[in-house]
Amino acid sequence: MKIVFAAKGKDWDAIIDPYFGRAEGFIVLDESTMSLTWESNEENKNGDQGAGIQSGQKVVGYNADVLIIGGHIGPKANDVLKTSTMKIYQVSGETTVKQAYDKFKAGEL
């Protein structure tokens, strides 16, 4: 299973980003190897417009099964994400990637 986290950082201790479209980046977890890959979202974080759509397209391209976010996804980004079979979960507060993963595995999201 592949899980994508919108994150403010590159590792297990990174905080889940509350802004999907303008997230700092995305951490892609491949559960088969438990490896993390960092994908920068700099171009959308600092872009003038279309950040949600472009971030959504980027995430759909990862062919992930799950997306974990820290906040609201705008309607246009949501439309893009609906083109995949990915399930979307939301965490609140200052949650790390590791905490979010543990909650997901425990069925708490």
N, CA, C and O atoms as a GROMACS GRO file, in nm:
protein
  436
    1MET      N    1   0.084  -0.118   0.000
    1MET     CA    2   0.000   0.000   0.000
    1MET      C    3   0.089   0.124   0.000
    1MET      O    4   0.192   0.128   0.067
    2LYS      N    5   0.047   0.224  -0.075
    2LYS     CA    6   0.115   0.353  -0.075
    2LYS      C    7   0.029   0.455  -0.004
    2LYS      O    8  -0.091   0.466  -0.030
    3ILE      N    9   0.092   0.530   0.086
    3ILE     CA   10   0.022   0.635   0.162
    3ILE      C   11   0.096   0.766   0.140
    3ILE      O   12   0.218   0.772   0.152
    4VAL      N   13   0.021   0.871   0.108
    4VAL     CA   14   0.078   1.004   0.089
    4VAL      C   15   0.035   1.092   0.205
    4VAL      O   16  -0.081   1.091   0.246
    5PHE      N   17   0.130   1.168   0.258
    5PHE     CA   18   0.105   1.263   0.366
    5PHE      C   19   0.139   1.402   0.316
    5PHE      O   20   0.249   1.423   0.265
    6ALA      N   21   0.047   1.498   0.329
    6ALA     CA   22   0.080   1.639   0.305
    6ALA      C   23   0.159   1.682   0.427
    6ALA      O   24   0.108   1.676   0.539
    7ALA      N   25   0.284   1.725   0.408
    7ALA     CA   26   0.372   1.743   0.524
    7ALA      C   27   0.458   1.868   0.518
    7ALA      O   28   0.489   1.921   0.411
    8LYS      N   29   0.495   1.913   0.638
    8LYS     CA   30   0.590   2.023   0.655
    8LYS      C   31   0.723   1.963   0.698
    8LYS      O   32   0.768   1.985   0.811
    9GLY      N   33   0.785   1.890   0.611
    9GLY     CA   34   0.911   1.824   0.643
    9GLY      C   35   0.923   1.695   0.566
    9GLY      O   36   0.834   1.659   0.488
   10LYS      N   37   1.033   1.625   0.587
   10LYS     CA   38   1.068   1.513   0.501
   10LYS      C   39   1.075   1.377   0.568
   10LYS      O   40   1.114   1.279   0.504
   11ASP      N   41   1.039   1.367   0.696
   11ASP     CA   42   1.057   1.240   0.765
   11ASP      C   43   0.940   1.210   0.858
   11ASP      O   44   0.840   1.282   0.857
   12TRP      N   45   0.953   1.105   0.938
   12TRP     CA   46   0.846   1.062   1.028
   12TRP      C   47   0.807   1.171   1.129
   12TRP      O   48   0.693   1.174   1.174
   13ASP      N   49   0.901   1.260   1.163
   13ASP     CA   50   0.874   1.364   1.261
   13ASP      C   51   0.813   1.491   1.201
   13ASP      O   52   0.782   1.586   1.273
   14ALA      N   53   0.794   1.492   1.070
   14ALA     CA   54   0.735   1.609   1.003
   14ALA      C   55   0.590   1.626   1.049
   14ALA      O   56   0.520   1.528   1.075
   15ILE      N   57   0.548   1.750   1.057
   15ILE     CA   58   0.410   1.782   1.095
   15ILE      C   59   0.322   1.775   0.969
   15ILE      O   60   0.362   1.822   0.862
   16ILE      N   61   0.205   1.718   0.984
   16ILE     CA   62   0.110   1.715   0.873
   16ILE      C   63   0.071   1.859   0.841
   16ILE      O   64   0.036   1.936   0.931
   17ASP      N   65   0.078   1.896   0.715
   17ASP     CA   66   0.053   2.033   0.671
   17ASP      C   67  -0.098   2.058   0.665
   17ASP      O   68  -0.172   1.978   0.608
   18PRO      N   69  -0.145   2.169   0.724
   18PRO     CA   70  -0.289   2.198   0.721
   18PRO      C   71  -0.337   2.250   0.586
   18PRO      O   72  -0.458   2.263   0.565
   19TYR      N   73  -0.245   2.280   0.494
   19TYR     CA   74  -0.282   2.335   0.364
   19TYR      C   75  -0.247   2.236   0.253
   19TYR      O   76  -0.130   2.223   0.217
   20PHE      N   77  -0.345   2.167   0.200
   20PHE     CA   78  -0.317   2.067   0.097
   20PHE      C   79  -0.254   2.129  -0.027
   20PHE      O   80  -0.143   2.092  -0.065
   21GLY      N   81  -0.324   2.221  -0.090
   21GLY     CA   82  -0.276   2.278  -0.216
   21GLY      C   83  -0.144   2.349  -0.204
   21GLY      O   84  -0.063   2.347  -0.297
   22ARG      N   85  -0.121   2.411  -0.090
   22ARG     CA   86   0.003   2.486  -0.069
   22ARG      C   87   0.091   2.417   0.037
   22ARG      O   88   0.170   2.482   0.106
   23ALA      N   89   0.076   2.286   0.046
   23ALA     CA   90   0.161   2.209   0.138
   23ALA      C   91   0.306   2.226   0.098
   23ALA      O   92   0.338   2.244  -0.020
   24GLU      N   93   0.393   2.218   0.198
   24GLU     CA   94   0.537   2.226   0.169
   24GLU      C   95   0.580   2.114   0.076
   24GLU      O   96   0.662   2.132  -0.013
   25GLY      N   97   0.521   1.997   0.099
   25GLY     CA   98   0.553   1.883   0.015
   25GLY      C   99   0.470   1.762   0.054
   25GLY      O  100   0.380   1.771   0.136
   26PHE      N  101   0.503   1.651  -0.008
   26PHE     CA  102   0.431   1.526   0.017
   26PHE      C  103   0.531   1.416   0.047
   26PHE      O  104   0.631   1.399  -0.022
   27ILE      N  105   0.501   1.342   0.152
   27ILE     CA  106   0.581   1.225   0.186
   27ILE      C  107   0.503   1.104   0.135
   27ILE      O  108   0.386   1.087   0.167
   28VAL      N  109   0.570   1.022   0.056
   28VAL     CA  110   0.508   0.901   0.002
   28VAL      C  111   0.569   0.782   0.076
   28VAL      O  112   0.690   0.759   0.071
   29LEU      N  113   0.484   0.708   0.144
   29LEU     CA  114   0.526   0.588   0.217
   29LEU      C  115   0.489   0.465   0.136
   29LEU      O  116   0.373   0.446   0.102
   30ASP      N  117   0.588   0.383   0.106
   30ASP     CA  118   0.565   0.254   0.043
   30ASP      C  119   0.569   0.151   0.156
   30ASP      O  120   0.676   0.119   0.208
   31GLU      N  121   0.454   0.100   0.192
   31GLU     CA  122   0.449   0.008   0.307
   31GLU      C  123   0.521  -0.124   0.280
   31GLU      O  124   0.561  -0.192   0.375
   32SER      N  125   0.538  -0.161   0.156
   32SER     CA  126   0.606  -0.288   0.129
   32SER      C  127   0.752  -0.283   0.174
   32SER      O  128   0.810  -0.386   0.209
   33THR      N  129   0.811  -0.164   0.173
   33THR     CA  130   0.951  -0.149   0.215
   33THR      C  131   0.964  -0.054   0.334
   33THR      O  132   1.073  -0.039   0.391
   34MET      N  133   0.854   0.009   0.372
   34MET     CA  134   0.850   0.111   0.478
   34MET      C  135   0.946   0.226   0.448
   34MET      O  136   1.002   0.287   0.538
   35SER      N  137   0.963   0.254   0.319
   35SER     CA  138   1.050   0.365   0.279
   35SER      C  139   0.968   0.491   0.255
   35SER      O  140   0.856   0.486   0.204
   36LEU      N  141   1.028   0.604   0.293
   36LEU     CA  142   0.966   0.734   0.274
   36LEU      C  143   1.037   0.806   0.159
   36LEU      O  144   1.160   0.803   0.149
   37THR      N  145   0.959   0.869   0.074
   37THR     CA  146   1.013   0.950  -0.034
   37THR      C  147   0.954   1.090  -0.021
   37THR      O  148   0.833   1.105  -0.005
   38TRP      N  149   1.039   1.190  -0.028
   38TRP     CA  150   0.996   1.331  -0.019
   38TRP      C  151   0.975   1.386  -0.159
   38TRP      O  152   1.061   1.373  -0.246
   39GLU      N  153   0.860   1.448  -0.179
   39GLU     CA  154   0.828   1.514  -0.305
   39GLU      C  155   0.795   1.660  -0.274
   39GLU      O  156   0.693   1.689  -0.212
   40SER      N  157   0.880   1.750  -0.315
   40SER     CA  158   0.859   1.893  -0.289
   40SER      C  159   0.735   1.944  -0.362
   40SER      O  160   0.703   1.897  -0.472
   41ASN      N  161   0.667   2.039  -0.303
   41ASN     CA  162   0.552   2.104  -0.364
   41ASN      C  163   0.578   2.255  -0.375
   41ASN      O  164   0.486   2.336  -0.376
   42GLU      N  165   0.705   2.290  -0.381
   42GLU     CA  166   0.747   2.430  -0.380
   42GLU      C  167   0.679   2.513  -0.488
   42GLU      O  168   0.638   2.627  -0.463
   43GLU      N  169   0.667   2.457  -0.608
   43GLU     CA  170   0.607   2.532  -0.718
   43GLU      C  171   0.462   2.570  -0.690
   43GLU      O  172   0.415   2.674  -0.736
   44ASN      N  173   0.390   2.486  -0.617
   44ASN     CA  174   0.251   2.517  -0.584
   44ASN      C  175   0.239   2.596  -0.455
   44ASN      O  176   0.149   2.678  -0.440
   45LYS      N  177   0.328   2.571  -0.362
   45LYS     CA  178   0.327   2.644  -0.236
   45LYS      C  179   0.339   2.794  -0.260
   45LYS      O  180   0.272   2.873  -0.193
   46ASN      N  181   0.422   2.832  -0.354
   46ASN     CA  182   0.447   2.973  -0.379
   46ASN      C  183   0.383   3.025  -0.508
   46ASN      O  184   0.409   3.138  -0.548
   47GLY      N  185   0.301   2.943  -0.572
   47GLY     CA  186   0.239   2.983  -0.698
   47GLY      C  187   0.127   3.084  -0.679
   47GLY      O  188   0.072   3.099  -0.569
   48ASP      N  189   0.094   3.152  -0.786
   48ASP     CA  190  -0.010   3.254  -0.782
   48ASP      C  191  -0.150   3.195  -0.776
   48ASP      O  192  -0.234   3.242  -0.699
   49GLN      N  193  -0.176   3.093  -0.856
   49GLN     CA  194  -0.310   3.035  -0.859
   49GLN      C  195  -0.302   2.890  -0.904
   49GLN      O  196  -0.200   2.844  -0.956
   50GLY      N  197  -0.412   2.817  -0.883
   50GLY     CA  198  -0.419   2.678  -0.927
   50GLY      C  199  -0.345   2.579  -0.840
   50GLY      O  200  -0.321   2.466  -0.882
   51ALA      N  201  -0.306   2.620  -0.719
   51ALA     CA  202  -0.225   2.532  -0.633
   51ALA      C  203  -0.298   2.403  -0.598
   51ALA      O  204  -0.238   2.296  -0.600
   52GLY      N  205  -0.426   2.411  -0.568
   52GLY     CA  206  -0.501   2.292  -0.531
   52GLY      C  207  -0.512   2.193  -0.644
   52GLY      O  208  -0.492   2.073  -0.625
   53ILE      N  209  -0.544   2.243  -0.762
   53ILE     CA  210  -0.557   2.156  -0.879
   53ILE      C  211  -0.423   2.089  -0.910
   53ILE      O  212  -0.417   1.968  -0.931
   54GLN      N  213  -0.317   2.169  -0.914
   54GLN     CA  214  -0.186   2.115  -0.949
   54GLN      C  215  -0.134   2.018  -0.843
   54GLN      O  216  -0.072   1.917  -0.876
   55SER      N  217  -0.160   2.049  -0.716
   55SER     CA  218  -0.119   1.956  -0.609
   55SER      C  219  -0.200   1.827  -0.619
   55SER      O  220  -0.146   1.718  -0.599
   56GLY      N  221  -0.327   1.840  -0.649
   56GLY     CA  222  -0.411   1.722  -0.667
   56GLY      C  223  -0.361   1.633  -0.780
   56GLY      O  224  -0.355   1.511  -0.765
   57GLN      N  225  -0.325   1.695  -0.892
   57GLN     CA  226  -0.272   1.619  -1.005
   57GLN      C  227  -0.142   1.549  -0.968
   57GLN      O  228  -0.117   1.434  -1.007
   58LYS      N  229  -0.060   1.619  -0.893
   58LYS     CA  230   0.068   1.562  -0.848
   58LYS      C  231   0.043   1.437  -0.762
   58LYS      O  232   0.104   1.333  -0.784
   59VAL      N  233  -0.048   1.450  -0.665
   59VAL     CA  234  -0.076   1.340  -0.573
   59VAL      C  235  -0.141   1.222  -0.646
   59VAL      O  236  -0.107   1.107  -0.619
   60VAL      N  237  -0.233   1.249  -0.737
   60VAL     CA  238  -0.295   1.141  -0.814
   60VAL      C  239  -0.187   1.064  -0.892
   60VAL      O  240  -0.196   0.942  -0.907
   61GLY      N  241  -0.087   1.134  -0.939
   61GLY     CA  242   0.022   1.072  -1.013
   61GLY      C  243   0.106   0.976  -0.932
   61GLY      O  244   0.180   0.895  -0.989
   62TYR      N  245   0.098   0.982  -0.800
   62TYR     CA  246   0.174   0.890  -0.715
   62TYR      C  247   0.109   0.752  -0.710
   62TYR      O  248   0.170   0.657  -0.659
   63ASN      N  249  -0.014   0.740  -0.762
   63ASN     CA  250  -0.087   0.612  -0.760
   63ASN      C  251  -0.095   0.553  -0.619
   63ASN      O  252  -0.074   0.434  -0.598
   64ALA      N  253  -0.127   0.640  -0.524
   64ALA     CA  254  -0.136   0.597  -0.384
   64ALA      C  255  -0.275   0.544  -0.352
   64ALA      O  256  -0.372   0.569  -0.424
   65ASP      N  257  -0.282   0.471  -0.244
   65ASP     CA  258  -0.410   0.418  -0.196
   65ASP      C  259  -0.477   0.511  -0.096
   65ASP      O  260  -0.599   0.513  -0.083
   66VAL      N  261  -0.393   0.589  -0.025
   66VAL     CA  262  -0.443   0.672   0.084
   66VAL      C  263  -0.371   0.807   0.080
   66VAL      O  264  -0.252   0.815   0.049
   67LEU      N  265  -0.446   0.913   0.113
   67LEU     CA  266  -0.391   1.047   0.132
   67LEU      C  267  -0.430   1.094   0.271
   67LEU      O  268  -0.547   1.088   0.308
   68ILE      N  269  -0.333   1.140   0.349
   68ILE     CA  270  -0.361   1.192   0.483
   68ILE      C  271  -0.323   1.339   0.483
   68ILE      O  272  -0.210   1.376   0.451
   69ILE      N  273  -0.421   1.422   0.520
   69ILE     CA  274  -0.405   1.567   0.518
   69ILE      C  275  -0.432   1.625   0.656
   69ILE      O  276  -0.481   1.556   0.746
   70GLY      N  277  -0.400   1.752   0.672
   70GLY     CA  278  -0.421   1.818   0.800
   70GLY      C  279  -0.529   1.924   0.795
   70GLY      O  280  -0.552   1.993   0.895
   71GLY      N  281  -0.596   1.939   0.684
   71GLY     CA  282  -0.697   2.043   0.674
   71GLY      C  283  -0.786   2.024   0.554
   71GLY      O  284  -0.794   1.916   0.496
   72HIS      N  285  -0.852   2.129   0.520
   72HIS     CA  286  -0.951   2.130   0.414
   72HIS      C  287  -0.888   2.116   0.276
   72HIS      O  288  -0.780   2.169   0.250
   73ILE      N  289  -0.956   2.045   0.188
   73ILE     CA  290  -0.920   2.040   0.047
   73ILE      C  291  -1.024   2.120  -0.028
   73ILE      O  292  -1.144   2.098  -0.011
   74GLY      N  293  -0.980   2.214  -0.109
   74GLY     CA  294  -1.072   2.296  -0.185
   74GLY      C  295  -1.151   2.215  -0.287
   74GLY      O  296  -1.113   2.102  -0.320
   75PRO      N  297  -1.261   2.270  -0.337
   75PRO     CA  298  -1.347   2.196  -0.430
   75PRO      C  299  -1.280   2.156  -0.560
   75PRO      O  300  -1.306   2.048  -0.612
   76LYS      N  301  -1.195   2.240  -0.613
   76LYS     CA  302  -1.128   2.206  -0.740
   76LYS      C  303  -1.025   2.095  -0.720
   76LYS      O  304  -1.015   2.004  -0.802
   77ALA      N  305  -0.950   2.103  -0.610
   77ALA     CA  306  -0.855   1.996  -0.579
   77ALA      C  307  -0.930   1.866  -0.552
   77ALA      O  308  -0.886   1.758  -0.592
   78ASN      N  309  -1.041   1.876  -0.483
   78ASN     CA  310  -1.123   1.759  -0.452
   78ASN      C  311  -1.172   1.692  -0.581
   78ASN      O  312  -1.172   1.569  -0.591
   79ASP      N  313  -1.212   1.773  -0.679
   79ASP     CA  314  -1.255   1.717  -0.807
   79ASP      C  315  -1.143   1.638  -0.873
   79ASP      O  316  -1.168   1.531  -0.930
   80VAL      N  317  -1.022   1.689  -0.865
   80VAL     CA  318  -0.907   1.618  -0.924
   80VAL      C  319  -0.882   1.488  -0.848
   80VAL      O  320  -0.860   1.383  -0.909
   81LEU      N  321  -0.885   1.493  -0.716
   81LEU     CA  322  -0.858   1.374  -0.635
   81LEU      C  323  -0.964   1.266  -0.655
   81LEU      O  324  -0.935   1.147  -0.641
   82LYS      N  325  -1.086   1.307  -0.688
   82LYS     CA  326  -1.194   1.210  -0.711
   82LYS      C  327  -1.171   1.125  -0.835
   82LYS      O  328  -1.238   1.024  -0.854
   83THR      N  329  -1.077   1.166  -0.921
   83THR     CA  330  -1.048   1.086  -1.040
   83THR      C  331  -0.969   0.960  -1.006
   83THR      O  332  -0.948   0.874  -1.092
   84SER      N  333  -0.926   0.948  -0.882
   84SER     CA  334  -0.852   0.830  -0.837
   84SER      C  335  -0.938   0.751  -0.739
   84SER      O  336  -1.046   0.795  -0.701
   85THR      N  337  -0.889   0.635  -0.700
   85THR     CA  338  -0.960   0.553  -0.601
   85THR      C  339  -0.903   0.575  -0.461
   85THR      O  340  -0.937   0.503  -0.367
   86MET      N  341  -0.817   0.674  -0.448
   86MET     CA  342  -0.750   0.703  -0.321
   86MET      C  343  -0.852   0.743  -0.213
   86MET      O  344  -0.947   0.817  -0.240
   87LYS      N  345  -0.832   0.692  -0.093
   87LYS     CA  346  -0.914   0.732   0.022
   87LYS      C  347  -0.844   0.845   0.093
   87LYS      O  348  -0.721   0.845   0.106
   88ILE      N  349  -0.922   0.944   0.139
   88ILE     CA  350  -0.864   1.063   0.202
   88ILE      C  351  -0.904   1.066   0.349
   88ILE      O  352  -1.022   1.050   0.383
   89TYR      N  353  -0.804   1.088   0.435
   89TYR     CA  354  -0.826   1.098   0.579
   89TYR      C  355  -0.768   1.230   0.628
   89TYR      O  356  -0.673   1.283   0.570
   90GLN      N  357  -0.827   1.281   0.734
   90GLN     CA  358  -0.783   1.409   0.789
   90GLN      C  359  -0.746   1.394   0.936
   90GLN      O  360  -0.816   1.327   1.012
   91VAL      N  361  -0.637   1.458   0.974
   91VAL     CA  362  -0.596   1.466   1.114
   91VAL      C  363  -0.605   1.611   1.156
   91VAL      O  364  -0.615   1.701   1.072
   92SER      N  365  -0.602   1.634   1.285
   92SER     CA  366  -0.611   1.773   1.333
   92SER      C  367  -0.495   1.803   1.426
   92SER      O  368  -0.433   1.713   1.483
   93GLY      N  369  -0.468   1.931   1.441
   93GLY     CA  370  -0.364   1.974   1.532
   93GLY      C  371  -0.224   1.944   1.481
   93GLY      O  372  -0.205   1.912   1.364
   94GLU      N  373  -0.129   1.955   1.570
   94GLU     CA  374   0.012   1.933   1.539
   94GLU      C  375   0.043   1.783   1.541
   94GLU      O  376   0.103   1.732   1.636
   95THR      N  377   0.002   1.715   1.437
   95THR     CA  378   0.020   1.570   1.428
   95THR      C  379   0.139   1.540   1.338
   95THR      O  380   0.151   1.595   1.229
   96THR      N  381   0.227   1.453   1.384
   96THR     CA  382   0.341   1.414   1.301
   96THR      C  383   0.298   1.306   1.201
   96THR      O  384   0.191   1.246   1.215
   97VAL      N  385   0.381   1.284   1.102
   97VAL     CA  386   0.355   1.180   1.004
   97VAL      C  387   0.346   1.044   1.075
   97VAL      O  388   0.258   0.964   1.045
   98LYS      N  389   0.436   1.019   1.168
   98LYS     CA  390   0.436   0.892   1.242
   98LYS      C  391   0.307   0.875   1.322
   98LYS      O  392   0.248   0.767   1.322
   99GLN      N  393   0.264   0.981   1.392
   99GLN     CA  394   0.139   0.975   1.468
   99GLN      C  395   0.020   0.949   1.377
   99GLN      O  396  -0.068   0.869   1.409
  100ALA      N  397   0.018   1.018   1.262
  100ALA     CA  398  -0.092   1.000   1.167
  100ALA      C  399  -0.093   0.857   1.112
  100ALA      O  400  -0.199   0.797   1.098
  101TYR      N  401   0.025   0.804   1.083
  101TYR     CA  402   0.035   0.668   1.033
  101TYR      C  403  -0.015   0.568   1.138
  101TYR      O  404  -0.091   0.476   1.107
  102ASP      N  405   0.028   0.588   1.262
  102ASP     CA  406  -0.016   0.498   1.369
  102ASP      C  407  -0.168   0.503   1.388
  102ASP      O  408  -0.231   0.400   1.408
  103LYS      N  409  -0.225   0.623   1.380
  103LYS     CA  410  -0.372   0.638   1.392
  103LYS      C  411  -0.442   0.569   1.276
  103LYS      O  412  -0.543   0.502   1.294
  104PHE      N  413  -0.388   0.586   1.157
  104PHE     CA  414  -0.446   0.521   1.040
  104PHE      C  415  -0.445   0.369   1.057
  104PHE      O  416  -0.547   0.304   1.035
  105LYS      N  417  -0.331   0.313   1.096
  105LYS     CA  418  -0.319   0.168   1.112
  105LYS      C  419  -0.410   0.114   1.222
  105LYS      O  420  -0.455   0.000   1.216
  106ALA      N  421  -0.436   0.198   1.322
  106ALA     CA  422  -0.524   0.158   1.432
  106ALA      C  423  -0.672   0.179   1.399
  106ALA      O  424  -0.759   0.149   1.481
  107GLY      N  425  -0.701   0.232   1.280
  107GLY     CA  426  -0.839   0.257   1.241
  107GLY      C  427  -0.901   0.376   1.310
  107GLY      O  428  -1.023   0.382   1.326
  108GLU      N  429  -0.818   0.472   1.353
  108GLU     CA  430  -0.867   0.587   1.428
  108GLU      C  431  -0.888   0.712   1.344
  108GLU      O  432  -0.918   0.818   1.398
  109LEU      N  433  -0.874   0.701   1.213
  109LEU     CA  434  -0.896   0.818   1.125
  109LEU      C  435  -1.027   0.802   1.052
  109LEU      O  436  -1.065   0.888   0.973
   0.00000   0.00000   0.00000
